[in-house]
């Protein structure tokens, strides 16, 4: 394989050269250099469930027991803020810029 995947309607840029995609069965996390995929992690349903459970445990550990709401786009940010002390919550999706 040459490290170049065909375009997918599910592929989304996460930032810092990282992407997430879905092939119909697995979640695929990749890093890319602008030309080709340099690293891949394929999460099939079993490992994906373990990862989701880990995220839930982490949320509980850091005190985020419920999804937080972004004041800008009204979406929920995964780790927007870990405490309730901060009224200005900006989610990972818009980072406070709002949606188009």
KAJO-V412449 format. One record per helix or strand. SS is the DSSP state (helix for helix, strand for strand). FROM is the first residue (numbers start at 1). TO is the last residue. If there is no record, write none. Layout:
BEGIN
ss->(SS SS)
from->(FROM FROM)
to->(TO TO)
END
This chain:
BEGIN
ss->(strand strand strand strand helix strand strand)
from->(12 18 27 37 45 68 76)
to->(15 22 32 43 61 69 77)
END
